[in-house]
Amino acid sequence: MQIGSRKIEWKDGMVGLAFIVVLYFTLPQFGVNPYFILLTLMTIVEWVTKFILPWIVLYWAIRWVKHVESK
C-alpha cells in the first residue's frame, strides 16, 4: 500500500468521528476537560503555523532557487 495515494473512505471517516465523540463524552469521567484539550491543540497548531512552517517554506524556497540557478 502506498501512503498518500489512498482516498479516505466514508467508513473510515465515520469511525474516526465516532472515536472523537466517544472520547469527548468519556474524558470527563476521568477528570480530563475536553475543552482544555481542544484549546491546547489549537494553540499548538497556531504556534506551528507561525514559527515552524515559515522556516520549512524558506528552506525549500532556497533549495528551489539554487536548483533553478544551477540550470
Secondary structure, 3 states (H helix, E strand, C coil): CCCCCCCCCHHHHHHHHHHHHHHHHHHHHHCCCHHHHHHHHHHHHHHHHHHHHHHHHHHHHHHHHHHHHHC
